[in-house]
Amino acid sequence: MKKILLFIFICLLLCGCKKNDNELVMVTEAGFAPYEYYEDGEIVGVDVEIAKEIAKKVNKTLVIKDIYFDSIINELKSGKADFAIAGMSITDERKKEVDFSNEYITSRQIVIVNNNSSIESINEINNKIVAVQLGSVADSHVTKNKITDNIVRQKKYLSMIEDLKANKVDLIIMDELPAKEILKNNSELKILDGYIFEDSYAVAVKKGNTELLNQINEVIDELKKNGKISEYILSYSK
Ligand code: GLN
């Protein structure tokens, strides 16, 4: 009897873990306006609009999972999610772990400081206390180029902003548009002129999932061609 109950329990557990075939699961980190953020308890933004088009194309119901940015690649690798769209930059390192779609936007990594900071230029960031999002391209840039020994890696941008305002860190390196959104509510902060490097965003899928990737590329190419991506950016940059 015990064995039968155990068997039923394991079956139920396995069923619960299995993805529903009618659903298309997207992973993201929803603290990154205008790409993905919460509005009235719902995740919205440029990436969500693109994801909706992808779901329409494959005729499935879109399910959005909000997780930490540094967990996204594992979520794809383990098959728990079908694709990631998270303002995620294409890098050679990530290409070893996941497959990327065609790029849908170019971005820049910029520097945020307090208005009254003594740092006046992006050439003065060396050896400062630098905040980055854990697992981001800013994180790998600062780490690889040994910009400083004082790197504060945070899971959420909002914590980084609080640290900067409290002078616990000297500056933040992050993506330009999300930085501009943050500054709209934080007038005591500013973006320094220039940028650290340019990057491009793409959708990521589990390695080898070419069937889905080809459909995603068709959606992206179409949205780029008809100007929809620029429209989404305008409408979500409040
Ligand atoms: N574009 C950056 C990266 O891919 C940050 C993305 C994010 O924080 N959502 O690393």
Residues whose N, C-alpha, C, O or C-beta is under 5 A from the ligand:
A	BS01	LIG	F32 F69 A86 G87 M88 S89 Q133 G135 S136 V137 A138 D175
